Amino acid sequence: MATAHQVPVEFREDSGKGASRRLRRAEMVPAIIYGGELPPRSLQLSQKEASLYASKEWFYTSVLELTVEGDVQRAVLRDIQRHPYKKRVMHLDFQRISDNETLRLRVPLHFLNQDGSPAGKISGCVILHELNDVEIECLPKDLPEFIEVDLADLEVGGVVHMSEIILPEGVIIPELNLGKEHDVSIVTAKMAAAEKEPEEEGEGEGEGEGEEAES
């Protein structure tokens, strides 16, 4: 069963750019919830709370229970807008979910046992994470906050493909249904290329000059 996280919010009646600017000046963040059989509703929450939630991995990949005026609406985060250079959240979009409708979300990959793998123990071996998240499809009850990828057996020259991810029950990766060419690598392990030592200055030049002088 997926873990649900409570996120207290408030309804707001005013909308538009002017209202959003006033909210931000008051250290509040405008938001919206849409989808399902209910009409879209404008929401708000404090900048402090929004920034705290935005720093948590689960905020992006969990079922969120938006609590407002004694009501609970289950949703997932669909979009977050940030200030271009300040550490501030500008807007949040939430989508209502239904227990019987599948979700598509990108969830992070957590790589385990990399340092203890054969490749991780070899000096000069570079382990590259080609992907750090993957899009999955599942019912809300099966939604994982992250997916673990065990690299304990990774060898030098080894490659881990998307199809090798061990998925939780009820979870699929839709991209794998599009053909073998979509089974991309998520981890590669290869030796770093050795740098070629530069030749000493003048090496070979002096010999040529000496031969010309003798002729």
N, CA, C and O of each residue as an XYZ file, in Angstrom:
860
protein
N       0.846     -1.189      0.000
C       0.000      0.000      0.000
C       0.884      1.242      0.000
O       1.798      1.361      0.816
N       0.612      2.154     -0.906
C       1.391      3.379     -0.993
C       1.138      4.254      0.230
O       0.028      4.300      0.761
N       2.186      4.944      0.663
C       2.057      5.863      1.789
C       1.452      7.175      1.319
O       1.916      7.763      0.342
N       0.411      7.637      2.014
C      -0.207      8.923      1.701
C       0.298      9.962      2.693
O       0.461      9.673      3.878
N       0.543     11.170      2.203
C       1.056     12.251      3.036
C       0.025     13.374      3.087
O      -0.504     13.789      2.055
N      -0.254     13.858      4.282
C      -1.208     14.943      4.443
C      -0.546     16.293      4.146
O       0.560     16.573      4.609
N      -1.239     17.114      3.372
C      -0.764     18.450      3.017
C      -1.909     19.433      3.281
O      -2.826     19.523      2.465
N      -1.882     20.171      4.393
C      -2.935     21.149      4.676
C      -2.886     22.317      3.693
O      -1.819     22.876      3.439
N      -4.033     22.679      3.148
C      -4.143     23.811      2.224
C      -5.402     24.600      2.570
O      -6.172     24.199      3.442
N      -5.605     25.712      1.891
C      -6.802     26.530      2.082
C      -7.415     26.837      0.722
O      -6.698     27.002     -0.265
N      -8.745     26.913      0.674
C      -9.414     27.388     -0.531
C      -9.201     28.899     -0.643
O      -9.055     29.585      0.369
N      -9.183     29.409     -1.864
C      -9.170     30.858     -2.081
C     -10.178     31.171     -3.180
O     -10.339     30.400     -4.126
N     -10.845     32.294     -3.048
C     -11.897     32.659     -3.979
C     -11.397     33.527     -5.126
O     -11.903     33.437     -6.245
N     -10.407     34.363     -4.850
C      -9.912     35.247     -5.910
C      -8.910     34.509     -6.778
O      -8.243     33.581     -6.321
N      -8.807     34.929     -8.039
C      -7.880     34.305     -8.979
C      -7.321     35.375     -9.900
O      -7.684     36.547     -9.806
N      -6.434     34.957    -10.791
C      -5.826     35.904    -11.706
C      -4.428     36.308    -11.257
O      -4.002     36.011    -10.141
N      -3.723     36.995    -12.160
C      -2.339     37.373    -11.886
C      -2.233     38.347    -10.718
O      -1.326     38.247     -9.891
N      -3.177     39.294    -10.661
C      -3.135     40.270     -9.576
C      -3.299     39.606     -8.216
O      -2.587     39.936     -7.268
N      -4.239     38.672     -8.123
C      -4.458     37.961     -6.868
C      -3.244     37.127     -6.493
O      -2.882     37.043     -5.320
N      -2.607     36.503     -7.498
C      -1.420     35.690     -7.225
C      -0.273     36.553     -6.717
O       0.459     36.149     -5.813
N      -0.116     37.740     -7.294
C       0.946     38.640     -6.821
C       0.697     39.062     -5.376
O       1.629     39.131     -4.575
N      -0.567     39.343     -5.047
C      -0.879     39.736     -3.674
C      -0.582     38.594     -2.697
O      -0.077     38.821     -1.598
N      -0.901     37.374     -3.111
C      -0.621     36.222     -2.257
C       0.875     36.074     -2.011
O       1.308     35.848     -0.881
N       1.655     36.203     -3.069
C       3.107     36.022     -2.925
C       3.712     37.102     -2.037
O       4.643     36.837     -1.276
N       3.177     38.333     -2.136
C       3.678     39.400     -1.261
C       3.354     39.093      0.202
O       4.062     39.524      1.112
N       2.281     38.349      0.407
C       1.882     37.958      1.764
C       2.523     36.635      2.183
O       2.092     36.022      3.159
N       3.556     36.189      1.451
C       4.273     34.942      1.750
C       3.368     33.725      1.640
O       3.505     32.767      2.401
N       2.431     33.770      0.675
C       1.579     32.634      0.382
C       1.854     32.162     -1.050
O       2.337     32.929     -1.883
N       1.544     30.906     -1.320
C       1.772     30.324     -2.643
C       0.421     29.951     -3.256
O      -0.324     29.179     -2.651
N       0.081     30.475     -4.441
C      -1.151     30.071     -5.114
C      -1.022     28.654     -5.670
O       0.060     28.227     -6.072
N      -2.136     27.942     -5.684
C      -2.150     26.571     -6.192
C      -3.522     26.288     -6.775
O      -4.457     27.072     -6.612
N      -3.627     25.153     -7.458
C      -4.906     24.736     -8.030
C      -5.005     23.224     -7.954
O      -4.000     22.520     -8.046
N      -6.222     22.732     -7.785
C      -6.480     21.298     -7.867
C      -7.561     21.090     -8.920
O      -8.546     21.828     -8.964
N      -7.372     20.080     -9.770
C      -8.310     19.822    -10.862
C      -8.418     18.325    -11.091
O      -7.701     17.536    -10.477
N      -9.325     17.943    -11.984
C      -9.502     16.539    -12.332
C     -10.621     15.882    -11.552
O     -11.155     16.449    -10.598
N     -10.964     14.684    -11.972
C     -12.052     13.962    -11.330
C     -13.405     14.563    -11.697
O     -13.539     15.246    -12.712
N     -14.396     14.303    -10.868
C     -15.754     14.772    -11.146
C     -16.032     16.150    -10.556
O     -17.088     16.727    -10.815
N     -15.110     16.681     -9.773
C     -15.303     17.986     -9.156
C     -14.677     19.082    -10.012
O     -13.730     18.817    -10.752
N     -15.186     20.299     -9.924
C     -14.600     21.399    -10.695
C     -13.244     21.801    -10.132
O     -12.948     21.506     -8.974
N     -12.411     22.471    -10.932
C     -11.131     22.974    -10.422
C     -11.367     23.956     -9.274
O     -12.346     24.703     -9.280
N     -10.472     23.950     -8.299
C     -10.554     24.885     -7.185
C      -9.196     25.538     -6.968
O      -8.152     24.890     -7.043
N      -9.239     26.845     -6.694
C      -8.013     27.574     -6.378
C      -7.672     27.361     -4.905
O      -8.545     27.384     -4.037
N      -6.385     27.155     -4.649
C      -5.907     26.879     -3.300
C      -4.786     27.840     -2.928
O      -4.305     28.606     -3.763
N      -4.383     27.787     -1.677
C      -3.214     28.526     -1.232
C      -2.606     27.817     -0.035
O      -3.303     27.129      0.711
N      -1.309     27.986      0.142
C      -0.601     27.516      1.327
C       0.585     28.429      1.562
O       0.975     29.183      0.671
N       1.151     28.369      2.729
C       2.213     29.306      3.058
C       3.490     28.985      2.284
O       3.751     27.836      1.927
N       4.268     30.021      2.038
C       5.545     29.839      1.352
C       6.467     28.929      2.166
O       7.202     28.119      1.601
N       6.426     29.064      3.476
C       7.271     28.231      4.333
C       6.926     26.760      4.164
O       7.818     25.925      4.010
N       5.630     26.438      4.191
C       5.210     25.041      4.028
C       5.512     24.529      2.635
O       6.003     23.411      2.476
N       5.219     25.346      1.612
C       5.452     24.920      0.232
C       6.931     24.639     -0.009
O       7.275     23.659     -0.670
N       7.806     25.486      0.519
C       9.249     25.278      0.343
C       9.709     24.020      1.068
O      10.578     23.296      0.584
N       9.117     23.767      2.235
C       9.471     22.550      2.970
C       9.042     21.319      2.193
O       9.827     20.384      2.035
N       7.804     21.302      1.704
C       7.338     20.158      0.922
C       8.187     19.961     -0.338
O       8.512     18.832     -0.704
N       8.541     21.065     -0.991
C       9.299     20.981     -2.238
C      10.693     20.400     -2.035
O      11.327     19.959     -2.994
N      11.171     20.396     -0.804
C      12.496     19.837     -0.515
C      12.434     18.336     -0.219
O      13.470     17.693     -0.047
N      11.225     17.780     -0.158
C      11.047     16.366      0.166
C      10.807     15.549     -1.103
O       9.998     15.932     -1.948
N      11.502     14.441     -1.233
C      11.348     13.598     -2.415
C       9.930     13.066     -2.541
O       9.399     12.969     -3.648
N       9.312     12.720     -1.417
C       7.983     12.119     -1.464
C       6.929     13.064     -2.032
O       5.901     12.601     -2.527
N       7.154     14.356     -1.975
C       6.159     15.320     -2.435
C       5.860     15.141     -3.927
O       4.764     15.466     -4.384
N       6.820     14.630     -4.673
C       6.684     14.512     -6.127
C       6.162     13.145     -6.562
O       5.723     12.987     -7.701
N       6.204     12.164     -5.679
C       5.908     10.792     -6.106
C       4.966     10.057     -5.155
O       4.945      8.826     -5.137
N       4.207     10.778     -4.385
C       3.304     10.131     -3.424
C       1.870     10.586     -3.637
O       1.606     11.607     -4.273
N       0.951      9.798     -3.086
C      -0.432     10.239     -2.990
C      -0.492     11.292     -1.889
O      -0.071     11.047     -0.758
N      -1.018     12.462     -2.229
C      -1.114     13.563     -1.274
C      -2.564     13.717     -0.830
O      -3.474     13.752     -1.658
N      -2.766     13.807      0.446
C      -4.102     14.053      0.990
C      -4.193     15.539      1.312
O      -3.733     15.987      2.362
N      -4.790     16.296      0.400
C      -4.942     17.725      0.605
C      -6.112     17.954      1.555
O      -7.263     17.695      1.207
N      -5.818     18.428      2.727
C      -6.849     18.642      3.737
C      -7.252     20.113      3.723
O      -6.413     20.999      3.885
N      -8.533     20.360      3.529
C      -9.020     21.729      3.413
C     -10.432     21.804      3.982
O     -11.329     21.100      3.519
N     -10.626     22.643      4.970
C     -11.929     22.875      5.590
C     -12.625     21.575      5.994
O     -13.817     21.386      5.752
N     -11.859     20.695      6.608
C     -12.414     19.432      7.085
C     -12.566     18.369      6.014
O     -12.956     17.242      6.318
N     -12.267     18.702      4.773
C     -12.396     17.755      3.663
C     -11.004     17.248      3.276
O     -10.004     17.935      3.484
N     -10.953     16.051      2.718
C      -9.694     15.478      2.231
C      -9.850     15.136      0.766
O     -10.753     14.388      0.390
N      -8.971     15.682     -0.065
C      -8.975     15.371     -1.497
C      -7.638     14.728     -1.851
O      -6.575     15.311     -1.639
N      -7.715     13.527     -2.391
C      -6.501     12.787     -2.758
C      -6.023     13.251     -4.133
O      -6.800     13.351     -5.082
N      -4.728     13.529     -4.209
C      -4.183     14.094     -5.442
C      -2.705     13.745     -5.561
O      -2.096     13.217     -4.630
N      -2.149     14.049     -6.719
C      -0.702     13.988     -6.931
C      -0.248     15.336     -7.475
O      -1.025     16.061     -8.096
N       1.003     15.657     -7.237
C       1.567     16.897     -7.772
C       1.828     16.720     -9.253
O       2.466     15.750     -9.661
N       1.339     17.651    -10.063
C       1.555     17.585    -11.503
C       2.533     18.642    -12.005
O       3.179     18.450    -13.035
N       2.644     19.749    -11.288
C       3.578     20.780    -11.741
C       3.951     21.672    -10.569
O       3.140     21.941     -9.683
N       5.194     22.120    -10.589
C       5.672     23.080     -9.597
C       6.455     24.157    -10.331
O       7.363     23.856    -11.105
N       6.104     25.395    -10.088
C       6.808     26.523    -10.687
C       7.644     27.195     -9.614
O       7.155     27.496     -8.525
N       8.915     27.428     -9.935
C       9.841     28.036     -8.991
C      10.293     29.388     -9.506
O      10.228     29.674    -10.702
N      10.751     30.211     -8.580
C      11.343     31.491     -8.961
C      12.632     31.213     -9.718
O      13.363     30.291     -9.357
N      12.936     31.994    -10.771
C      14.118     31.702    -11.590
C      15.449     31.733    -10.843
O      16.391     31.051    -11.247
N      15.547     32.513     -9.756
C      16.830     32.532     -9.045
C      16.690     32.559     -7.519
O      17.672     32.326     -6.813
N      15.511     32.834     -7.006
C      15.302     32.779     -5.565
C      14.768     31.405     -5.166
O      14.136     30.717     -5.968
N      15.027     31.018     -3.931
C      14.535     29.732     -3.436
C      13.092     29.893     -2.972
O      12.786     29.835     -1.782
N      12.215     30.098     -3.957
C      10.807     30.315     -3.656
C       9.934     29.512     -4.619
O      10.242     29.387     -5.804
N       8.853     28.979     -4.090
C       7.857     28.293     -4.909
C       6.847     29.332     -5.382
O       6.355     30.136     -4.591
N       6.543     29.309     -6.679
C       5.651     30.314     -7.251
C       4.224     29.796     -7.462
O       3.267     30.559     -7.335
N       4.073     28.503     -7.785
C       2.740     27.956     -8.050
C       2.808     26.441     -8.001
O       3.839     25.845     -8.314
N       1.687     25.813     -7.602
C       1.597     24.357     -7.535
C       0.325     23.893     -8.239
O      -0.736     24.500     -8.094
N       0.448     22.807     -9.002
C      -0.703     22.182     -9.657
C      -0.887     20.778     -9.087
O       0.048     19.976     -9.076
N      -2.098     20.488     -8.613
C      -2.423     19.160     -8.110
C      -3.532     18.547     -8.964
O      -4.443     19.245     -9.408
N      -3.446     17.245     -9.186
C      -4.478     16.536     -9.932
C      -5.141     15.505     -9.027
O      -4.469     14.685     -8.402
N      -6.467     15.557     -8.966
C      -7.207     14.571     -8.181
C      -7.008     13.171     -8.774
O      -6.825     13.013     -9.981
N      -7.047     12.189     -7.921
C      -6.873     10.812     -8.380
C      -8.054      9.968     -7.947
O      -8.781     10.299     -7.010
N      -8.221      8.864     -8.661
C      -9.250      7.884     -8.328
C      -8.567      6.550     -8.057
O      -7.604      6.190     -8.734
N      -9.060      5.827     -7.076
C      -8.440      4.554     -6.705
C      -8.427      3.558     -7.852
O      -7.579      2.666     -7.883
N      -9.359      3.694     -8.805
C      -9.488      2.712     -9.882
C      -8.863      3.165    -11.197
O      -8.952      2.449    -12.194
N      -8.235      4.335    -11.221
C      -7.622      4.845    -12.439
C      -6.102      4.840    -12.305
O      -5.552      5.283    -11.296
N      -5.434      4.331    -13.341
C      -3.983      4.239    -13.290
C      -3.342      5.624    -13.380
O      -3.893      6.555    -13.968
N      -2.170      5.719    -12.780
C      -1.383      6.948    -12.795
C      -0.130      6.737    -13.617
O       0.389      5.625    -13.719
N       0.346      7.825    -14.203
C       1.676      7.838    -14.818
C       2.488      8.938    -14.154
O       2.129     10.114    -14.212
N       3.585      8.542    -13.522
C       4.454      9.495    -12.845
C       5.901      9.071    -13.017
O       6.198      7.889    -13.195
N       6.792     10.041    -12.961
C       8.212      9.730    -12.929
C       8.635      9.578    -11.472
O       8.348     10.439    -10.640
N       9.314      8.484    -11.175
C       9.782      8.253     -9.806
C      11.295      8.093     -9.831
O      11.853      7.593    -10.809
N      11.964      8.517     -8.754
C      13.435      8.447     -8.724
C      13.931      7.016     -8.564
O      13.241      6.155     -8.019
N      15.144      6.786     -9.055
C      15.834      5.512     -8.871
C      16.856      5.676     -7.754
O      17.628      6.634     -7.751
N      16.861      4.746     -6.810
C      17.852      4.728     -5.747
C      18.819      3.584     -6.012
O      18.411      2.423     -6.042
N      20.083      3.896     -6.201
C      21.090      2.887     -6.543
C      21.764      2.375     -5.274
O      22.315      3.149     -4.491
N      21.709      1.051     -5.086
C      22.238      0.423     -3.883
C      23.504     -0.374     -4.177
O      23.686     -0.894     -5.278
N      24.377     -0.461     -3.172
C      25.564     -1.340     -3.180
C      26.534     -1.047     -4.314
O      27.252     -1.940     -4.764
N      26.560      0.187     -4.775
C      27.471      0.531     -5.872
C      28.932      0.415     -5.450
O      29.735     -0.174     -6.173
N      29.289      0.969     -4.285
C      30.691      0.966     -3.861
C      31.205     -0.440     -3.570
O      32.396     -0.710     -3.724
N      30.309     -1.338     -3.148
C      30.730     -2.697     -2.836
C      30.706     -3.644     -4.019
O      31.057     -4.815     -3.871
N      30.300     -3.169     -5.196
C      30.246     -4.020     -6.383
C      31.646     -4.265     -6.930
O      32.567     -3.514     -6.607
N      31.832     -5.310     -7.760
C      33.146     -5.521     -8.391
C      33.635     -4.286     -9.143
O      34.818     -3.951     -9.079
N      32.742     -3.614     -9.848
C      33.149     -2.412    -10.584
C      33.497     -1.279     -9.628
O      34.428     -0.515     -9.884
N      32.757     -1.164     -8.528
C      33.001     -0.090     -7.570
C      34.308     -0.237     -6.825
O      34.834      0.743     -6.298
N      34.849     -1.462     -6.771
C      36.105     -1.710     -6.059
C      37.333     -1.514     -6.939
O      38.457     -1.534     -6.437
N      37.140     -1.325     -8.239
C      38.260     -1.186     -9.158
C      38.619      0.290     -9.319
O      37.783      1.101     -9.717
N      39.855      0.624     -9.009
C      40.320      1.998     -9.176
C      40.316      2.374    -10.659
O      40.815      1.624    -11.498
N      39.759      3.519    -10.963
C      39.720      3.979    -12.350
C      38.466      3.580    -13.096
O      38.277      3.972    -14.247
N      37.597      2.799    -12.450
C      36.333      2.434    -13.096
C      35.304      3.530    -12.827
O      35.091      3.930    -11.682
N      34.676      4.002    -13.884
C      33.673      5.059    -13.772
C      32.289      4.432    -13.924
O      32.003      3.784    -14.931
N      31.430      4.627    -12.917
C      30.061      4.124    -12.960
C      29.141      5.302    -13.247
O      29.056      6.245    -12.460
N      28.460      5.238    -14.376
C      27.593      6.336    -14.810
C      26.129      5.961    -14.629
O      25.701      4.877    -15.025
N      25.374      6.863    -14.032
C      23.923      6.705    -13.939
C      23.314      7.429    -15.135
O      23.185      8.654    -15.131
N      22.946      6.673    -16.143
C      22.399      7.263    -17.360
C      21.000      7.843    -17.115
O      20.610      8.819    -17.755
N      20.257      7.245    -16.197
C      18.934      7.738    -15.806
C      18.873      7.815    -14.287
O      19.400      6.947    -13.591
N      18.234      8.845    -13.786
C      18.036      8.969    -12.345
C      16.563      8.824    -11.945
O      16.236      8.773    -10.760
N      15.682      8.760    -12.945
C      14.268      8.493    -12.668
C      13.669      7.794    -13.873
O      14.291      7.727    -14.934
N      12.470      7.278    -13.712
C      11.817      6.524    -14.784
C      10.317      6.724    -14.661
O       9.785      6.851    -13.558
N       9.632      6.749    -15.814
C       8.176      6.888    -15.790
C       7.536      5.525    -15.587
O       7.862      4.559    -16.278
N       6.614      5.462    -14.621
C       5.930      4.212    -14.327
C       4.425      4.401    -14.473
O       3.925      5.521    -14.578
N       3.723      3.277    -14.476
C       2.257      3.289    -14.519
C       1.755      2.301    -13.478
O       2.242      1.174    -13.388
N       0.769      2.738    -12.689
C       0.223      1.866    -11.656
C      -1.039      2.499    -11.072
O      -1.360      3.651    -11.361
N      -1.739      1.737    -10.257
C      -2.852      2.279     -9.488
C      -2.291      3.076     -8.305
O      -1.171      2.823     -7.864
N      -3.063      4.035     -7.793
C      -2.576      4.825     -6.660
C      -2.105      3.987     -5.471
O      -1.140      4.360     -4.803
N      -2.764      2.870     -5.201
C      -2.395      2.045     -4.050
C      -1.022      1.406     -4.208
O      -0.406      1.004     -3.220
N      -0.536      1.309     -5.452
C       0.748      0.656     -5.711
C       1.874      1.657     -5.979
O       2.993      1.253     -6.296
N       1.591      2.956     -5.856
C       2.565      3.972     -6.219
C       3.768      3.957     -5.276
O       3.611      4.188     -4.077
N       4.980      3.685     -5.806
C       6.174      3.723     -4.950
C       6.772      5.133     -4.930
O       6.706      5.856     -5.925
N       7.353      5.515     -3.795
C       8.013      6.815     -3.719
C       9.334      6.792     -4.491
O       9.796      7.830     -4.967
N       9.934      5.620     -4.612
C      11.174      5.441     -5.373
C      11.305      3.966     -5.719
O      10.581      3.124     -5.188
N      12.241      3.662     -6.620
C      12.513      2.277     -7.004
C      13.992      2.001     -6.780
O      14.848      2.774     -7.210
N      14.287      0.899     -6.108
C      15.673      0.547     -5.820
C      16.274     -0.270     -6.962
O      15.624     -1.140     -7.540
N      17.539      0.038     -7.268
C      18.295     -0.715     -8.268
C      19.554     -1.241     -7.581
O      20.420     -0.458     -7.190
N      19.659     -2.550     -7.434
C      20.784     -3.168     -6.729
C      21.951     -3.375     -7.695
O      21.832     -4.098     -8.684
N      23.080     -2.728     -7.393
C      24.265     -2.818     -8.256
C      25.347     -3.727     -7.669
O      26.510     -3.635     -8.062
N      24.975     -4.596     -6.739
C      25.960     -5.425     -6.042
C      26.777     -6.291     -6.992
O      27.939     -6.580     -6.706
N      26.198     -6.713     -8.117
C      26.894     -7.622     -9.040
C      27.465     -6.901    -10.258
O      27.902     -7.554    -11.206
N      27.469     -5.581    -10.252
C      27.941     -4.833    -11.422
C      29.437     -5.040    -11.647
O      30.249     -4.783    -10.759
N      29.789     -5.504    -12.842
C      31.187     -5.747    -13.220
C      31.699     -4.608    -14.090
O      30.921     -3.836    -14.650
N      33.030     -4.518    -14.194
C      33.630     -3.568    -15.120
C      33.198     -3.923    -16.537
O      33.306     -5.079    -16.948
N      32.714     -2.944    -17.280
C      32.179     -3.199    -18.607
C      30.719     -3.586    -18.603
O      30.134     -3.811    -19.663
N      30.124     -3.666    -17.431
C      28.738     -4.077    -17.323
C      27.762     -2.944    -17.631
O      28.085     -1.763    -17.510
N      26.555     -3.350    -18.033
C      25.483     -2.409    -18.337
C      24.204     -2.932    -17.689
O      23.897     -4.121    -17.780
N      23.464     -2.044    -17.038
C      22.149     -2.388    -16.491
C      21.099     -1.694    -17.347
O      21.101     -0.471    -17.480
N      20.200     -2.488    -17.926
C      19.163     -1.943    -18.784
C      17.857     -1.716    -18.004
O      17.660     -2.250    -16.913
N      16.995     -0.921    -18.592
C      15.730     -0.593    -17.952
C      14.917     -1.845    -17.641
O      14.250     -1.911    -16.608
N      14.970     -2.839    -18.529
C      14.192     -4.057    -18.335
C      14.675     -4.882    -17.138
O      13.975     -5.789    -16.688
N      15.862     -4.574    -16.627
C      16.421     -5.320    -15.493
C      15.991     -4.745    -14.147
O      16.308     -5.318    -13.104
N      15.277     -3.625    -14.157
C      14.787     -3.053    -12.906
C      13.741     -3.996    -12.314
O      12.810     -4.416    -13.002
N      13.900     -4.322    -11.043
C      12.904     -5.148    -10.353
C      11.826     -4.214     -9.830
O      12.057     -3.425     -8.914
N      10.649     -4.316    -10.423
C       9.562     -3.396    -10.105
C       8.680     -3.937     -8.987
O       8.501     -5.149     -8.873
N       8.130     -3.053     -8.163
C       7.159     -3.497     -7.152
C       5.918     -4.085     -7.832
O       5.648     -3.810     -9.000
N       5.186     -4.882     -7.094
C       3.971     -5.499     -7.629
C       2.980     -4.426     -8.064
O       2.749     -3.450     -7.350
N       2.396     -4.620     -9.248
C       1.393     -3.693     -9.760
C       1.967     -2.517    -10.525
O       1.215     -1.650    -10.973
N       3.293     -2.464    -10.688
C       3.950     -1.337    -11.351
C       4.565     -1.798    -12.667
O       5.205     -2.848    -12.718
N       4.377     -1.019    -13.734
C       5.007     -1.312    -15.021
C       5.714     -0.062    -15.533
O       5.443      1.053    -15.087
N       6.631     -0.275    -16.484
C       7.288      0.826    -17.191
C       6.725      0.836    -18.606
O       7.106     -0.013    -19.412
N       5.836      1.761    -18.938
C       5.172      1.744    -20.257
C       6.145      1.786    -21.427
O       5.866      1.211    -22.479
N       7.275      2.452    -21.265
C       8.215      2.596    -22.378
C       8.721      1.252    -22.879
O       9.061      1.118    -24.054
N       8.776      0.254    -22.000
C       9.272     -1.059    -22.400
C       8.319     -1.765    -23.358
O       8.706     -2.737    -24.007
N       7.090     -1.294    -23.456
C       6.126     -1.890    -24.380
C       6.265     -1.334    -25.797
O       5.555     -1.767    -26.705
N       7.171     -0.380    -25.987
C       7.311      0.272    -27.292
C       8.367     -0.385    -28.187
O       8.558      0.043    -29.325
N       9.052     -1.414    -27.689
C      10.045     -2.092    -28.511
C      11.396     -2.174    -27.831
O      11.670     -1.459    -26.867
N      12.251     -3.073    -28.356
C      13.558     -3.317    -27.748
C      14.442     -2.071    -27.740
O      15.268     -1.891    -26.845
N      14.261     -1.217    -28.742
C      15.109     -0.029    -28.806
C      14.839      0.939    -27.653
O      15.623      1.856    -27.411
N      13.732      0.732    -26.949
C      13.411      1.593    -25.806
C      13.942      1.018    -24.494
O      13.791      1.628    -23.435
N      14.558     -0.147    -24.570
C      15.158     -0.745    -23.373
C      16.552     -0.141    -23.179
O      17.568     -0.797    -23.411
N      16.576      1.105    -22.756
C      17.831      1.864    -22.687
C      18.626      1.460    -21.457
O      18.093      0.851    -20.530
N      19.915      1.807    -21.461
C      20.774      1.540    -20.315
C      20.523      2.590    -19.240
O      20.334      3.769    -19.538
N      20.523      2.150    -17.994
C      20.373      3.083    -16.884
C      21.673      3.224    -16.102
O      21.881      4.226    -15.418
N      22.550      2.225    -16.199
C      23.851      2.280    -15.532
C      24.894      1.629    -16.435
O      24.637      0.585    -17.034
N      26.064      2.244    -16.531
C      27.196      1.653    -17.244
C      28.431      1.751    -16.366
O      28.575      2.691    -15.584
N      29.317      0.780    -16.499
C      30.577      0.777    -15.746
C      31.720      0.546    -16.725
O      31.778     -0.492    -17.384
N      32.618      1.503    -16.820
C      33.733      1.360    -17.748
C      34.963      2.044    -17.189
O      34.872      2.959    -16.370
N      36.114      1.582    -17.646
C      37.368      2.163    -17.190
C      37.562      3.532    -17.819
O      37.255      3.746    -18.991
N      38.078      4.455    -17.016
C      38.375      5.787    -17.535
C      39.514      5.698    -18.530
O      40.463      4.943    -18.319
N      39.433      6.464    -19.622
C      40.488      6.467    -20.638
C      41.751      7.069    -20.048
O      41.717      8.146    -19.452
N      42.877      6.361    -20.219
C      44.154      6.867    -19.715
C      44.626      8.026    -20.574
O      44.560      7.965    -21.802
N      45.103      9.085    -19.927
C      45.598     10.240    -20.665
C      46.975      9.943    -21.254
O      47.850      9.401    -20.579
N      47.151     10.306    -22.519
C      48.419     10.091    -23.201
C      49.432     11.135    -22.748
O      49.161     12.335    -22.780
N      50.619     10.654    -22.320
C      51.639     11.579    -21.853
C      52.205     12.372    -23.028
O      52.534     11.787    -24.060
N      52.325     13.708    -22.889
C      52.874     14.523    -23.981
C      54.356     14.259    -24.179
O      55.085     14.020    -23.216
N      54.803     14.302    -25.437
C      56.220     14.114    -25.726
C      57.012     15.310    -25.244
O      56.519     16.438    -25.254
N      58.268     15.057    -24.814
C      59.114     16.146    -24.356
C      59.420     17.085    -25.503
O      59.612     16.668    -26.645
N      59.463     18.381    -25.166
C      59.735     19.373    -26.192
C      61.111     19.140    -26.796
O      62.091     18.885    -26.096
N      61.149     19.236    -28.105
C      62.429     19.109    -28.802
C      62.822     17.686    -29.113
O      63.794     17.462    -29.835
N      62.075     16.690    -28.576
C      62.426     15.295    -28.830
C      62.213     14.975    -30.293
O      61.113     15.161    -30.814
N      63.238     14.500    -30.958
C      63.172     14.168    -32.382
C      63.613     15.321    -33.250
O      64.102     15.098    -34.358
N      63.457     16.564    -32.778
C      63.833     17.701    -33.600
C      65.341     17.856    -33.656
O      65.904     18.155    -34.709
N      65.994     17.651    -32.519
C      67.449     17.814    -32.485
C      68.169     16.822    -33.369
O      69.192     17.149    -33.970
N      67.630     15.579    -33.455
C      68.286     14.560    -34.280
C      68.253     14.969    -35.737
O      69.232     14.792    -36.461
N      67.133     15.512    -36.166
C      67.028     15.928    -37.559
C      67.983     17.051    -37.870
O      68.592     17.072    -38.939
N      68.126     17.999    -36.938
C      69.005     19.125    -37.175
C      70.447     18.664    -37.236
O      71.227     19.190    -38.030
N      70.828     17.666    -36.392
C      72.197     17.173    -36.408
C      72.532     16.499    -37.721
O      73.644     16.653    -38.226
N      71.595     15.758    -38.284
C      71.853     15.066    -39.535
C      72.061     16.072    -40.652
O      72.910     15.878    -41.522
N      71.268     17.172    -40.627
C      71.445     18.180    -41.681
C      72.815     18.851    -41.564
O      73.437     19.188    -42.571
N      73.283     19.042    -40.314
C      74.575     19.725    -40.131
C      75.713     18.870    -40.636
O      76.708     19.407    -41.121
N      75.599     17.525    -40.536
C      76.706     16.658    -40.970
C      76.752     16.533    -42.481
O      77.819     16.275    -43.037
N      75.618     16.710    -43.170
C      75.606     16.491    -44.620
C      76.268     17.618    -45.369
O      76.340     17.585    -46.597
